[in-house]
């Protein structure tokens, strides 16, 4: 099951309010922000994972996706800007 990150009612980013250990049943409650990478869409998370798995080579990612390097570079730049914005929120 995919972790929900957006409220289905108002579309704002959700916060974590409770975590529970399945081994000892300890619960921790509060209001915690999701990490930046979890606030990205599934597609954006996969893009970052592919970047990591291609040893940080945008050229290799472009080759695998059969798109031009400039197109892949633009996708990367857009994602970088989004991550920067999410870090300041």
PyMOL commands that place a pseudoatom at each C-alpha (Angstrom):
pseudoatom trace, name=CA, resn=UNK, resi=1, chain=A, elem=C, hetatm=0, pos=[0.000, 0.000, 0.000]
pseudoatom trace, name=CA, resn=UNK, resi=2, chain=A, elem=C, hetatm=0, pos=[1.320, 3.426, -0.963]
pseudoatom trace, name=CA, resn=UNK, resi=3, chain=A, elem=C, hetatm=0, pos=[1.852, 5.918, 1.853]
pseudoatom trace, name=CA, resn=UNK, resi=4, chain=A, elem=C, hetatm=0, pos=[-0.672, 8.761, 1.464]
pseudoatom trace, name=CA, resn=UNK, resi=5, chain=A, elem=C, hetatm=0, pos=[1.013, 12.171, 1.426]
pseudoatom trace, name=CA, resn=UNK, resi=6, chain=A, elem=C, hetatm=0, pos=[-1.877, 14.443, 0.388]
pseudoatom trace, name=CA, resn=UNK, resi=7, chain=A, elem=C, hetatm=0, pos=[-5.191, 14.994, 2.176]
pseudoatom trace, name=CA, resn=UNK, resi=8, chain=A, elem=C, hetatm=0, pos=[-8.015, 13.540, 0.040]
pseudoatom trace, name=CA, resn=UNK, resi=9, chain=A, elem=C, hetatm=0, pos=[-10.320, 16.312, 1.231]
pseudoatom trace, name=CA, resn=UNK, resi=10, chain=A, elem=C, hetatm=0, pos=[-8.326, 19.551, 0.905]
pseudoatom trace, name=CA, resn=UNK, resi=11, chain=A, elem=C, hetatm=0, pos=[-5.160, 18.332, -0.922]
pseudoatom trace, name=CA, resn=UNK, resi=12, chain=A, elem=C, hetatm=0, pos=[-2.733, 19.743, 1.667]
pseudoatom trace, name=CA, resn=UNK, resi=13, chain=A, elem=C, hetatm=0, pos=[0.369, 17.773, 2.669]
pseudoatom trace, name=CA, resn=UNK, resi=14, chain=A, elem=C, hetatm=0, pos=[-0.323, 15.305, 5.471]
pseudoatom trace, name=CA, resn=UNK, resi=15, chain=A, elem=C, hetatm=0, pos=[1.743, 15.049, 8.663]
pseudoatom trace, name=CA, resn=UNK, resi=16, chain=A, elem=C, hetatm=0, pos=[2.627, 11.901, 10.535]
pseudoatom trace, name=CA, resn=UNK, resi=17, chain=A, elem=C, hetatm=0, pos=[0.758, 11.766, 13.850]
pseudoatom trace, name=CA, resn=UNK, resi=18, chain=A, elem=C, hetatm=0, pos=[1.598, 8.306, 15.167]
pseudoatom trace, name=CA, resn=UNK, resi=19, chain=A, elem=C, hetatm=0, pos=[4.137, 5.542, 14.670]
pseudoatom trace, name=CA, resn=UNK, resi=20, chain=A, elem=C, hetatm=0, pos=[3.923, 2.120, 16.252]
pseudoatom trace, name=CA, resn=UNK, resi=21, chain=A, elem=C, hetatm=0, pos=[6.397, -0.709, 16.747]
pseudoatom trace, name=CA, resn=UNK, resi=22, chain=A, elem=C, hetatm=0, pos=[4.888, -3.964, 15.513]
pseudoatom trace, name=CA, resn=UNK, resi=23, chain=A, elem=C, hetatm=0, pos=[7.260, -5.935, 17.745]
pseudoatom trace, name=CA, resn=UNK, resi=24, chain=A, elem=C, hetatm=0, pos=[6.726, -4.427, 21.227]
pseudoatom trace, name=CA, resn=UNK, resi=25, chain=A, elem=C, hetatm=0, pos=[3.588, -2.346, 20.571]
pseudoatom trace, name=CA, resn=UNK, resi=26, chain=A, elem=C, hetatm=0, pos=[5.248, 0.943, 21.627]
pseudoatom trace, name=CA, resn=UNK, resi=27, chain=A, elem=C, hetatm=0, pos=[3.485, 3.974, 20.106]
pseudoatom trace, name=CA, resn=UNK, resi=28, chain=A, elem=C, hetatm=0, pos=[4.861, 7.463, 19.546]
pseudoatom trace, name=CA, resn=UNK, resi=29, chain=A, elem=C, hetatm=0, pos=[2.373, 10.269, 18.964]
pseudoatom trace, name=CA, resn=UNK, resi=30, chain=A, elem=C, hetatm=0, pos=[2.926, 13.849, 17.871]
pseudoatom trace, name=CA, resn=UNK, resi=31, chain=A, elem=C, hetatm=0, pos=[2.896, 15.985, 14.754]
pseudoatom trace, name=CA, resn=UNK, resi=32, chain=A, elem=C, hetatm=0, pos=[5.825, 15.216, 12.483]
pseudoatom trace, name=CA, resn=UNK, resi=33, chain=A, elem=C, hetatm=0, pos=[6.546, 16.503, 8.973]
pseudoatom trace, name=CA, resn=UNK, resi=34, chain=A, elem=C, hetatm=0, pos=[7.138, 13.940, 6.262]
pseudoatom trace, name=CA, resn=UNK, resi=35, chain=A, elem=C, hetatm=0, pos=[10.724, 13.950, 4.944]
pseudoatom trace, name=CA, resn=UNK, resi=36, chain=A, elem=C, hetatm=0, pos=[11.170, 15.957, 1.748]
pseudoatom trace, name=CA, resn=UNK, resi=37, chain=A, elem=C, hetatm=0, pos=[11.628, 12.891, -0.469]
pseudoatom trace, name=CA, resn=UNK, resi=38, chain=A, elem=C, hetatm=0, pos=[8.362, 11.374, 0.772]
pseudoatom trace, name=CA, resn=UNK, resi=39, chain=A, elem=C, hetatm=0, pos=[6.520, 14.558, -0.208]
pseudoatom trace, name=CA, resn=UNK, resi=40, chain=A, elem=C, hetatm=0, pos=[7.397, 13.952, -3.849]
pseudoatom trace, name=CA, resn=UNK, resi=41, chain=A, elem=C, hetatm=0, pos=[5.135, 12.037, -6.197]
pseudoatom trace, name=CA, resn=UNK, resi=42, chain=A, elem=C, hetatm=0, pos=[5.803, 8.357, -6.826]
pseudoatom trace, name=CA, resn=UNK, resi=43, chain=A, elem=C, hetatm=0, pos=[7.108, 9.254, -10.289]
pseudoatom trace, name=CA, resn=UNK, resi=44, chain=A, elem=C, hetatm=0, pos=[9.518, 11.836, -8.846]
pseudoatom trace, name=CA, resn=UNK, resi=45, chain=A, elem=C, hetatm=0, pos=[10.759, 9.356, -6.239]
pseudoatom trace, name=CA, resn=UNK, resi=46, chain=A, elem=C, hetatm=0, pos=[11.381, 6.788, -8.991]
pseudoatom trace, name=CA, resn=UNK, resi=47, chain=A, elem=C, hetatm=0, pos=[13.280, 9.416, -10.998]
pseudoatom trace, name=CA, resn=UNK, resi=48, chain=A, elem=C, hetatm=0, pos=[15.587, 10.038, -8.037]
pseudoatom trace, name=CA, resn=UNK, resi=49, chain=A, elem=C, hetatm=0, pos=[16.046, 6.298, -7.489]
pseudoatom trace, name=CA, resn=UNK, resi=50, chain=A, elem=C, hetatm=0, pos=[16.911, 5.828, -11.175]
pseudoatom trace, name=CA, resn=UNK, resi=51, chain=A, elem=C, hetatm=0, pos=[19.414, 8.686, -10.930]
pseudoatom trace, name=CA, resn=UNK, resi=52, chain=A, elem=C, hetatm=0, pos=[21.047, 6.949, -7.973]
pseudoatom trace, name=CA, resn=UNK, resi=53, chain=A, elem=C, hetatm=0, pos=[21.048, 3.544, -9.702]
pseudoatom trace, name=CA, resn=UNK, resi=54, chain=A, elem=C, hetatm=0, pos=[22.632, 5.048, -12.826]
pseudoatom trace, name=CA, resn=UNK, resi=55, chain=A, elem=C, hetatm=0, pos=[25.496, 6.317, -10.632]
pseudoatom trace, name=CA, resn=UNK, resi=56, chain=A, elem=C, hetatm=0, pos=[24.314, 9.900, -10.956]
pseudoatom trace, name=CA, resn=UNK, resi=57, chain=A, elem=C, hetatm=0, pos=[24.605, 9.931, -14.738]
pseudoatom trace, name=CA, resn=UNK, resi=58, chain=A, elem=C, hetatm=0, pos=[21.946, 12.024, -16.427]
pseudoatom trace, name=CA, resn=UNK, resi=59, chain=A, elem=C, hetatm=0, pos=[23.400, 10.891, -19.751]
pseudoatom trace, name=CA, resn=UNK, resi=60, chain=A, elem=C, hetatm=0, pos=[22.771, 7.241, -18.816]
pseudoatom trace, name=CA, resn=UNK, resi=61, chain=A, elem=C, hetatm=0, pos=[19.235, 8.034, -17.622]
pseudoatom trace, name=CA, resn=UNK, resi=62, chain=A, elem=C, hetatm=0, pos=[18.497, 9.770, -20.934]
pseudoatom trace, name=CA, resn=UNK, resi=63, chain=A, elem=C, hetatm=0, pos=[19.844, 6.770, -22.859]
pseudoatom trace, name=CA, resn=UNK, resi=64, chain=A, elem=C, hetatm=0, pos=[17.714, 4.329, -20.832]
pseudoatom trace, name=CA, resn=UNK, resi=65, chain=A, elem=C, hetatm=0, pos=[14.576, 6.467, -21.254]
pseudoatom trace, name=CA, resn=UNK, resi=66, chain=A, elem=C, hetatm=0, pos=[15.340, 7.005, -24.958]
pseudoatom trace, name=CA, resn=UNK, resi=67, chain=A, elem=C, hetatm=0, pos=[15.101, 10.790, -24.670]
pseudoatom trace, name=CA, resn=UNK, resi=68, chain=A, elem=C, hetatm=0, pos=[17.628, 13.535, -25.323]
pseudoatom trace, name=CA, resn=UNK, resi=69, chain=A, elem=C, hetatm=0, pos=[20.116, 14.645, -22.700]
pseudoatom trace, name=CA, resn=UNK, resi=70, chain=A, elem=C, hetatm=0, pos=[18.705, 18.239, -22.635]
pseudoatom trace, name=CA, resn=UNK, resi=71, chain=A, elem=C, hetatm=0, pos=[15.196, 16.875, -21.993]
pseudoatom trace, name=CA, resn=UNK, resi=72, chain=A, elem=C, hetatm=0, pos=[16.457, 14.715, -19.124]
pseudoatom trace, name=CA, resn=UNK, resi=73, chain=A, elem=C, hetatm=0, pos=[18.501, 17.653, -17.794]
pseudoatom trace, name=CA, resn=UNK, resi=74, chain=A, elem=C, hetatm=0, pos=[15.362, 19.820, -17.802]
pseudoatom trace, name=CA, resn=UNK, resi=75, chain=A, elem=C, hetatm=0, pos=[13.460, 17.139, -15.855]
pseudoatom trace, name=CA, resn=UNK, resi=76, chain=A, elem=C, hetatm=0, pos=[16.296, 17.044, -13.336]
pseudoatom trace, name=CA, resn=UNK, resi=77, chain=A, elem=C, hetatm=0, pos=[16.381, 20.849, -13.026]
pseudoatom trace, name=CA, resn=UNK, resi=78, chain=A, elem=C, hetatm=0, pos=[12.608, 20.973, -12.468]
pseudoatom trace, name=CA, resn=UNK, resi=79, chain=A, elem=C, hetatm=0, pos=[12.860, 18.337, -9.740]
pseudoatom trace, name=CA, resn=UNK, resi=80, chain=A, elem=C, hetatm=0, pos=[15.766, 20.160, -8.086]
pseudoatom trace, name=CA, resn=UNK, resi=81, chain=A, elem=C, hetatm=0, pos=[13.674, 23.343, -7.935]
pseudoatom trace, name=CA, resn=UNK, resi=82, chain=A, elem=C, hetatm=0, pos=[10.732, 21.448, -6.448]
pseudoatom trace, name=CA, resn=UNK, resi=83, chain=A, elem=C, hetatm=0, pos=[12.951, 19.890, -3.751]
pseudoatom trace, name=CA, resn=UNK, resi=84, chain=A, elem=C, hetatm=0, pos=[14.405, 23.313, -2.908]
pseudoatom trace, name=CA, resn=UNK, resi=85, chain=A, elem=C, hetatm=0, pos=[10.879, 24.694, -2.535]
pseudoatom trace, name=CA, resn=UNK, resi=86, chain=A, elem=C, hetatm=0, pos=[9.789, 21.796, -0.318]
pseudoatom trace, name=CA, resn=UNK, resi=87, chain=A, elem=C, hetatm=0, pos=[12.813, 22.280, 1.936]
pseudoatom trace, name=CA, resn=UNK, resi=88, chain=A, elem=C, hetatm=0, pos=[11.760, 25.837, 2.723]
pseudoatom trace, name=CA, resn=UNK, resi=89, chain=A, elem=C, hetatm=0, pos=[8.150, 24.911, 3.536]
for i in range(1, 89): cmd.bond("trace and resi %d" % i, "trace and resi %d" % (i + 1))
show_as sticks, trace
zoom trace
